């Protein structure tokens, strides 16, 4: 497919909107008729098209015109784990419109099943009294909801501008190489994790880690593989912040006592965060 730039200027288009006459045959800039000496290739470009049109490949995978329209699953024939049912109902109770709970409900089902499988979507649809198609559309839009089987250990590496400039793409490639033999790890680049101050960084099962140095990548990969606490000294939750009150001994001690944050034990030297 190709396209041609509009030969009308802004004032000409405004004149057309106001009803003024504009010649119907306007030579395209760069064409022989125009005689303006402009390289016509500037106004004629090939536009890549996917096989199915302008949409991305795979957009029709779930479409089957031979199937009957999906209906709300019957609770009598759709078994749902009680813990999952209770969690979904708790989410629904938080919103005036229960459909607003679709994202957290699907995330809860994903934690149970490992991904938003047809069975998981069916269970959520049953509890929320929605059609599976409604929820499938939600899964297809939000990229933290997985539409295919993936590893249960989720690693997102930020590859947006701040992290990319500081080695985010190289961090992603290196972790993929280190963890290539572990099918239980779901690792992929992420557009932005909102932690530019610790670039390059990544999220390991929701724990933000960074900045990750090249020498720390093998250790981080080993932590991920073993399910250990990833690079404790580099975790965002343990960084001091500008709010002095948030860094007070009382706040830190309360966090340690509550188990929210534990003391960091570096390979050498005294524990970081040990407030005794």
C-alpha positions as CSV (number, residue, x, y, z in Angstrom):
1,X,0.0,0.0,0.0
2,X,1.2,3.6,-0.6
3,X,-0.1,7.0,0.3
4,X,0.2,10.5,-1.1
5,X,0.6,13.6,0.9
6,X,-2.3,16.1,0.7
7,X,-1.4,18.7,-2.0
8,X,-3.7,21.2,-0.3
9,X,-2.1,23.6,2.2
10,X,-3.7,24.5,5.5
11,X,-5.3,27.7,4.0
12,X,-6.6,25.7,1.0
13,X,-8.2,23.1,3.3
14,X,-9.8,25.9,5.4
15,X,-11.2,27.4,2.1
16,X,-12.7,24.1,1.2
17,X,-14.4,23.9,4.6
18,X,-15.8,27.4,4.1
19,X,-17.2,26.4,0.7
20,X,-14.8,28.2,-1.5
21,X,-13.9,26.7,-4.9
22,X,-10.6,24.9,-5.2
23,X,-9.4,23.5,-8.5
24,X,-10.3,19.9,-8.8
25,X,-7.0,19.0,-10.6
26,X,-4.1,20.1,-8.4
27,X,-0.7,18.8,-9.4
28,X,1.0,16.7,-6.7
29,X,4.2,18.3,-5.5
30,X,7.1,16.4,-7.1
31,X,5.1,15.3,-10.1
32,X,6.0,16.1,-13.7
33,X,2.8,18.2,-14.0
34,X,3.9,20.4,-11.1
35,X,7.3,21.2,-12.6
36,X,8.6,22.3,-9.2
37,X,11.8,20.3,-9.2
38,X,10.8,18.5,-6.0
39,X,11.9,14.8,-5.6
40,X,8.6,13.0,-5.9
41,X,9.8,10.1,-3.7
42,X,9.3,12.4,-0.7
43,X,5.6,12.2,-1.3
44,X,5.3,8.5,-2.1
45,X,6.1,5.9,0.6
46,X,5.4,2.3,1.0
47,X,3.4,1.5,4.2
48,X,3.8,-1.9,5.8
49,X,0.6,-3.9,6.2
50,X,0.0,-6.9,8.3
51,X,-1.4,-10.0,6.6
52,X,-4.8,-9.4,8.1
53,X,-4.9,-5.7,7.4
54,X,-3.8,-2.9,9.7
55,X,-4.3,-5.0,12.8
56,X,-1.5,-6.9,14.5
57,X,-1.0,-10.6,13.7
58,X,-3.2,-12.9,15.7
59,X,-6.0,-10.5,16.4
60,X,-8.6,-13.0,15.0
61,X,-7.3,-16.1,16.7
62,X,-10.2,-16.3,19.1
63,X,-12.8,-15.6,16.4
64,X,-14.8,-18.6,15.3
65,X,-17.9,-17.7,13.3
66,X,-19.1,-21.4,13.5
67,X,-19.5,-21.3,17.2
68,X,-22.6,-20.2,19.0
69,X,-22.5,-16.9,20.9
70,X,-21.0,-17.2,24.4
71,X,-23.4,-16.9,27.3
72,X,-22.8,-16.3,31.0
73,X,-21.6,-19.6,32.5
74,X,-24.0,-21.6,34.5
75,X,-23.0,-21.7,38.2
76,X,-24.4,-25.2,38.5
77,X,-22.0,-26.5,35.9
78,X,-19.0,-24.2,36.4
79,X,-16.8,-25.2,39.4
80,X,-15.0,-22.3,40.9
81,X,-12.4,-22.6,43.8
82,X,-14.0,-21.2,46.9
83,X,-10.9,-19.0,47.7
84,X,-11.0,-17.5,44.2
85,X,-14.8,-17.0,44.4
86,X,-14.4,-15.1,47.7
87,X,-11.6,-12.9,46.4
88,X,-13.5,-12.0,43.2
89,X,-16.7,-11.2,45.2
90,X,-14.6,-9.0,47.6
91,X,-13.3,-7.1,44.6
92,X,-16.8,-6.7,43.1
93,X,-18.1,-5.2,46.4
94,X,-15.7,-2.3,46.1
95,X,-17.3,-0.9,43.0
96,X,-20.7,0.6,42.2
97,X,-20.5,-1.2,38.8
98,X,-19.2,-4.7,39.5
99,X,-17.7,-4.8,36.0
100,X,-15.0,-2.5,37.3
101,X,-13.6,-5.4,39.2
102,X,-12.7,-7.3,36.0
103,X,-9.0,-6.5,36.0
104,X,-8.3,-7.5,39.7
105,X,-10.6,-10.5,39.3
106,X,-8.7,-11.7,36.2
107,X,-5.4,-11.1,38.0
108,X,-6.6,-13.2,40.9
109,X,-7.5,-16.0,38.5
110,X,-4.2,-15.7,36.8
111,X,-2.4,-16.2,40.2
112,X,-4.4,-19.4,40.6
113,X,-4.0,-20.8,37.1
114,X,-0.7,-19.3,36.0
115,X,-2.4,-17.5,33.1
116,X,-5.8,-16.3,32.0
117,X,-6.7,-19.7,30.5
118,X,-10.2,-20.4,29.0
119,X,-11.0,-22.2,32.3
120,X,-9.8,-19.2,34.4
121,X,-11.9,-16.8,32.3
122,X,-14.9,-19.1,32.5
123,X,-14.6,-19.1,36.3
124,X,-14.3,-15.3,36.6
125,X,-17.2,-14.9,34.1
126,X,-19.3,-17.3,36.2
127,X,-18.8,-15.3,39.5
128,X,-19.1,-11.8,37.9
129,X,-22.1,-12.9,35.7
130,X,-20.4,-11.7,32.5
131,X,-19.8,-13.4,29.2
132,X,-16.3,-14.9,28.7
133,X,-16.0,-12.8,25.6
134,X,-16.2,-9.6,27.7
135,X,-13.4,-10.8,29.9
136,X,-11.3,-12.1,26.9
137,X,-11.4,-8.5,25.5
138,X,-10.0,-7.2,28.8
139,X,-7.2,-9.8,28.8
140,X,-6.3,-8.8,25.3
141,X,-5.9,-5.2,26.2
142,X,-3.9,-5.3,29.4
143,X,-0.4,-6.8,28.9
144,X,0.1,-7.9,32.5
145,X,-2.8,-10.3,32.0
146,X,-1.3,-13.3,30.1
147,X,-3.3,-14.9,27.3
148,X,-0.9,-17.8,26.9
149,X,0.8,-20.2,29.3
150,X,3.9,-18.5,30.8
151,X,6.3,-19.2,33.7
152,X,5.0,-18.3,37.1
153,X,8.1,-16.2,38.0
154,X,7.4,-12.8,36.3
155,X,10.3,-10.6,35.4
156,X,9.7,-7.3,33.7
157,X,12.7,-5.3,32.5
158,X,12.1,-1.7,31.8
159,X,13.2,-0.7,28.3
160,X,11.8,2.9,28.2
161,X,14.0,5.9,27.5
162,X,15.7,6.3,30.9
163,X,16.4,2.7,31.4
164,X,17.3,2.2,27.7
165,X,19.9,5.0,27.9
166,X,21.5,3.3,30.9
167,X,21.6,-0.2,29.6
168,X,18.0,-1.5,30.0
169,X,18.1,-3.3,26.6
170,X,21.4,-5.0,27.5
171,X,20.0,-6.0,30.9
172,X,17.0,-7.6,29.2
173,X,19.3,-9.5,26.8
174,X,21.6,-10.6,29.5
175,X,18.8,-11.9,31.8
176,X,17.2,-13.7,28.9
177,X,20.6,-15.4,28.2
178,X,21.1,-16.3,31.9
179,X,17.6,-17.7,32.3
180,X,17.0,-19.2,28.9
181,X,17.0,-22.7,30.4
182,X,14.3,-22.0,33.0
183,X,10.8,-22.5,31.6
184,X,9.3,-21.2,34.9
185,X,10.5,-17.7,34.3
186,X,8.4,-15.3,32.3
187,X,10.8,-12.5,31.3
188,X,10.1,-9.7,28.9
189,X,10.7,-6.1,28.2
190,X,8.2,-3.6,29.6
191,X,7.4,-0.1,28.2
192,X,7.8,1.7,31.6
193,X,7.8,0.7,35.2
194,X,7.8,4.2,36.5
195,X,11.1,4.0,38.4
196,X,13.5,6.1,36.3
197,X,15.6,7.0,39.4
198,X,16.9,3.5,39.6
199,X,17.6,2.9,35.9
200,X,18.3,0.3,34.6
201,X,15.8,-1.6,36.7
202,X,13.5,-4.6,36.6
203,X,10.5,-6.0,38.5
204,X,10.8,-9.5,39.9
205,X,7.4,-10.7,40.9
206,X,6.4,-7.1,41.8
207,X,9.7,-6.3,43.6
208,X,11.5,-3.3,42.0
209,X,15.2,-3.7,41.8
210,X,17.8,-1.3,40.5
211,X,20.0,0.2,39.4
212,X,21.4,-3.2,38.2
213,X,25.1,-3.2,37.4
214,X,26.5,-5.6,34.8
215,X,28.4,-7.5,37.5
216,X,25.2,-8.1,39.5
217,X,23.3,-9.7,36.6
218,X,24.5,-13.3,37.3
219,X,23.6,-12.9,41.0
220,X,20.2,-11.5,40.1
221,X,19.5,-14.3,37.6
222,X,20.5,-16.9,40.3
223,X,18.1,-15.2,42.8
224,X,15.3,-15.3,40.3
225,X,16.0,-19.0,39.4
226,X,16.0,-20.0,43.1
227,X,13.1,-17.8,44.1
228,X,15.3,-15.9,46.5
229,X,14.9,-12.3,47.5
230,X,16.4,-10.5,44.4
231,X,19.4,-8.2,45.2
232,X,18.1,-7.1,48.6
233,X,20.4,-4.1,48.8
234,X,19.1,-2.8,45.5
235,X,15.4,-3.0,46.1
236,X,13.4,0.2,45.7
237,X,11.4,-0.5,48.9
238,X,14.6,-0.2,51.0
239,X,15.8,3.1,49.5
240,X,15.7,6.2,51.6
241,X,13.4,9.0,50.4
242,X,13.3,12.8,50.7
243,X,10.6,12.6,53.4
244,X,12.6,12.5,56.5
245,X,9.8,11.2,58.6
246,X,9.5,8.1,56.3
247,X,13.2,7.4,57.0
248,X,13.0,7.8,60.8
249,X,14.1,4.9,63.0
250,X,10.6,4.5,64.4
251,X,9.1,4.0,60.9
252,X,11.9,1.6,59.9
253,X,11.7,-0.3,63.2
254,X,7.9,-0.7,62.8
255,X,8.4,-2.0,59.3
256,X,10.9,-4.5,60.4
257,X,8.8,-5.6,63.4
258,X,5.8,-6.0,61.2
259,X,7.7,-8.0,58.7
260,X,7.1,-5.6,55.9
261,X,10.8,-4.9,55.5
262,X,13.6,-7.1,56.9
263,X,17.2,-6.1,57.5
264,X,19.4,-6.5,54.5
265,X,22.3,-8.8,54.9
266,X,25.1,-7.8,52.5
267,X,28.0,-10.3,51.8
268,X,30.3,-8.3,54.0
269,X,29.9,-5.6,56.6
270,X,27.1,-4.9,59.1
271,X,23.5,-5.5,58.2
272,X,21.8,-2.6,56.5
273,X,18.6,-1.6,58.3
274,X,19.6,-3.3,61.6
275,X,18.2,-0.8,64.1
276,X,19.2,-2.5,67.3
